[in-house]
């Protein structure tokens, strides 16, 4: 994957994951049935983690 694509996709994933983590409880996603609230929290956490990893990888490639 090219550096620009890593940075773009990583930043998109990071923003979506962070927005889900921040806005999820405010919009009532934690009030869903027991397994769904866990699954949504897990997905948002993984999404933001993958996004941060892609951005850091893109920054390291760009530096070289």
C-alpha positions, 0 to 999 in steps of 0.5 A: 500500500502506498504511503498516501493511502496508508495515511488517508485510510488510517486517519479515516479509521482513527476519526471514525473510531474515536467518534464512535467511542466518544459519541456512542455513550452519548447517543445511547449505544451503551443501552443496547442489548448486552452483546451488541453494546460490547460488539460495537465498543470492540469494533470502534476500539479496533477501528481506531487502533488499526487507524493509528497503526496505519498512520504511524506506519505511513509517517515512518515510510514517508520519513525514509 
